[in-house]
């Protein structure tokens, strides 16, 4: 979705029309899930895929009609057994695709897409809501809005302000589900209105403290599974972009007071892999004062015990230390830097998915 939104912005700047195709409903096995998007350009090229094969061919064909008419369209499609040879499906399924024109004249929609992009890039969360009820499409214009978690709204869902209020009230539940879906809402006249709602959540930021061999293995793996990775080291020769081409940012900072310069919050992940016990302790003491979602520190049980004892002497409690994943990573028998990185990133994924791990403190 990130690439598609960015491409929409480029097309607006170029004054070009496009058609945005989104899977809004499915039943049974289909090539891609609800919320999957494909952006079709006026020259027939496209960004993204909704699964390939006959389904995508039909969607591109229908997109041509949307270009001609300027009106949105809901495409219902049943994939039979004979239709699935060119897809990754094992059997047929039903799918509904919403095709909407994206016009460079639609500045309201541009603002909605831009706000969704900003939210994904800067942190935060919100809902992208699109009215898919035909009776509410005004002259082909589809009401659309972005509602962020702080109560701000961009765009409009037409006259149905009560719908926006309803979505704000249900936002936490919808965001927690992480799944796009159709929400049925009744307006003040008792009429049922279908709204396609998509949670938009920024990729969590992973701060990696230390720029050594393990970090160089962690960064590309973590970036590849949608973490925004920031690398911090106090040495110029290690805080070097040539070692971390996949990082979102690389900072040379002394480890003392480093958290004061980082916007660490409850969605942040912290991985401590510095070059020595004292630096690890320095970073960990600061990390424990944050609300970070994940704190992990590399090292043996012996190293962990030494650091924990010193921290407890400084006033930290056993409950504080229960927040720390150390030794870091899932237990897979990892030995090499590459294997250790795999175990660490696997643990990050598990925590991000909301799977609790049983942590313990020695001593």
N, C-alpha and C positions, 0 to 999 in steps of 0.2 A: 504493500500500500504506500510505503514511503516513496518509492521510485515513481509510482503513478501520480501521487499528489505533486511531486516536484515537476513532473512532465506537464501536468495540467497548467502549472504556473508558467512554464516556458511557452506553452501554446497560447495562453492569454497574452503574454508579452508580444508574441508574433502575430496576434490578431487572427489566429486560426481556430476553426471549429474542431470539435472532437466528440466522440460518443463514449460515455462511461458505462460499461456493462458490469453488473454486480449480481452474483448469485444470492438471491434473497430467500430461497426456500428449497429444500430438498427432501426426498423421501427415498429410502433405500440407498444402495451404493452409487455414488456419482464420482467423477474424476477429482473434483475439488470441493472444498467445504463452503458453507454459507459465509458470505462476506468476501469471497475471492473476487478479484476485480481484473478487468482487462480494459485498457484504454485504446480506442480505435481512432486513428487519425484519418484526415480527409484524403490522404494518398493511399489508403489501404494498409499502411503499416500499423503495428500495434505494440503496446507495452504490457507485459503481464500475460497470463494465460488462465483460462477457466477450465482447462483440462485437455485441450486439443481435440482431434477427431471431428466427428460429425456435429457435435454440440457447438464447438468453437466455430466451425464453418457456418452453421445456421445463425449464430450470433452475429458474425461479421456480415452475413447477408442481410439480416434484419437491421443492422446498423446503417446500411446504405439507405434504407427507407426512413430512418430517423434523420439522417443528413438531409434528405429531400423534403421531409415534412416539417422538421423542427419540433416534432412532438415526441414525448416519451412513449415507451412501449413496454408492456410486460409480456415476456415470451415464456409460454409453458411448453415443456418439452419432455417427452418420455423416450428414454433410451432403451430400445429393444435389444434382444440378444444379438441381432444382426448388425446393430449400430456400434458395438463396442470393440470391434477388432482394432481400431486405431486409437483406443484409449487404454488406460491402465486399469480398467474395470474388469471384474470377473463376471458381472451380470448387469442387467439394466436397472435403471432407477429413474425417478421423476425429479425434475429440476425446474425452477422458475428463475428467469433472469430478468432483471430490470435494466432497461437501456434508456439513458437520459442524455439529451444533448447538452454539451458543455460549450456555451457560446462566449466569445470574448466580450460580448455586450453585457453579460451577466455579472456585473461587478459585485452583486450581493453574494453570489455563489463563490466568486474568487476570494472574497473576504473570509468566507466559511472555510474553504480549503486551506487558505493561508494560516488561519488560526489553528487548524488541525495539524498542519506541518510544524508550526511553532511549538505546539504542545508536545509533539513527539520529540522535537529536537532539544527543547530547553528543560524538559521535565514537567511533570504534572499529569493530569488525566482529565478526560471529558467524554462527551457523547456526541457523535455525528449522527444527526437525526434527519431522515428524509421521508417526506410524505409520499407514500406509494398508492394512496387512495385516489383513483382517477377523478372523482367528483371534485377534488380539491386542487386539481391542476388548473391554474389560471392562464389561459392562452398559451398552453404548453409549458408554462413555467412551473417547475416542481419546487414547492416550499421546502427549504432546507435550512438547518441551523446547527451551530456547534455550541454546546452547553458545557462550560468547564466546571470543575469541581468547586471552584471558589464562588460560583453563583453568577458568573458573567455569561452573557449570551451573544453570539454573533450570528447574523441572519435572522430568519423568522420562519415559523411554521404557519404562516398566513394568519387568519383570524383566530386560530385555535390557541390562544395564549394559555388556556387551561391545560393544554397538552404539554406545553413546556414546563408548567408548574408540576404536572404529574411526573414528568421525566426527572426533574430535579429531585423530587421526593424519593424516587426509586433509584437514583444514580448509584449509590454505593452497592446496592444489590446487583445492578446490571454490570458495573465495573468488576465486581468480584467474580462474576460468571465468566468474564473475558470472551464471551461468545456473542457475535452479532445475531440479532433475532428480529422477528416481526412482533411488534407490540400492538395489541388491539385496545383502543381507547374509545370510550363513548364521550361525545361532546355534550354540551348542556342541553341539546335538543334530543339526546338519546341516540344519535347516529353513530354507528361504528366507524372508526377511522383507523386505517392500518399505517403504522409508522415503522420504517426500518431503522433500527438503532444499532450503531456500531461503537463499541468501546474503543477509545483512543488513549493509549497509555504509552508514555515515553519509555524507551529502552532504558533499563536501570543502569546507573553509572557504577562501574567497577574501578575502584582506586587500587592500584598495585604499587606497593611501597617496596622499592628495590628494583634495580635494572639489570640483574644478573642473568645467568643461564636459564633458570627456571622461569623467570619473568618473560624471557624472550619466547618461551614455549607457551606460556599461559595466554599471552596477549592475542595471537592470531586465533586460537581456539575460542576464547571468550568473545572476541569480535564477531566470529563466524556464527555464534548463536545469539547475536543481537544484544550484547552488552556494549555500552559506550565505555571504552577503556581509557583511563587516565593513568599514566605511569609517572611516578615521582622518585627521584634519586638525588642525593646531594652531591654527586660527582658529575662534572661536565661530560666526561668521556663515556659515561653510562646513560645519561639522559640525552640520548642521541636518536634522532628520527630514523637513522639508517638501521637501527636495531629493532625499531617498532613501527614499521610502515602501516600497521593496522590500527594503531592507537588513535583515539580521537584527539588526545592531547598528551604532551610530554612536558614535565616541569622539573626544573632543577631547583630544589628547595632543601634547606637544612631540615632534618627530621624534628628537631626541637621546635615546638610551636607550629608544626605543619598543619594541624587540623584547623587552626585559626584562619587559614587562608583557603580552606576548601568548604564548599557548600554541602557538607555531609548531612543527610536527613534520613528519615525512616525507610527510604527506598534504596539507600546506598549500600554497596557491597565493598568491604575492605579486605584486601589480601596483603598480609605482611610477610615479605620474603626478602628482608634486607640482608646485609652481609655479615651480621654478627648479633650476639645476644643483647648487647647494650642498645643497639639501634632498634631491635625488635621490641624491647621493653619500652623504649622511649615512645615508639609509635603506638604500642598497645595501650599504654597508660592513657594516652589521649583518646584513642578509639573508644575505650570503655566509658568515656564521658559524653559520647555522641549517642544518637538514637539509631545508628546504622542497623540495617536489617541483618547484615551478616558481617562477622568479624572472624577472620581465619589467620592463623599464624603457623608458619612452617617450623619444623624442628622435632627432635626426639622427645620422648617422655621425660627424660632427664633434664633437657633444656627447659621444657615447659615447667617442670617442678621448680627449678631455680628461679625462673622469672616470676612465677606465681607467688612464691614465698616472699620475694622482694616487694611485689605489688601489695600483698596483704599487710606487710609491715608498713606500707605507706597509706594504709587505710581502706584499700579495696576489700570487698567481701567475697566469700565463696559464691554468693549469688551473682555478683558481677562477673566472676570468672566463668560461670556456667554459660555465658553468652559466647564464649570463644570456642571456635572449632580448631582444636589443636590436640595432637598432630593434625594438620590440615588435610583435607581430601577424603574421599571414600576409600575404604580399605580394599584395594585390588591387587596388593602385592607390588605396588609401583616401586621402582628403584632408580631408573634413569630420569633426567630432567623432563624428557618427553612424556614418560609414563606418569610422573608426578603431576605434570600439568594436566594430563587427562583426568586424573583422580580429582584434582582441585576443581576443574571446570564442571565435572560431573556433579560435584557437591553444590556448586553454585546453582546449577540448573535445578537440582532437587529442592534447594531452599526457595528459589524463585517460584517454583511450582507450588509452594505451600506445604511441602512434605517436611514434617518435623523430624529432627534428628535427635537421638538420645545423647546428650553431651555429659561429660563427667569431668570432675576435677580430682587429680591425684592428691594424696596427702590428707 
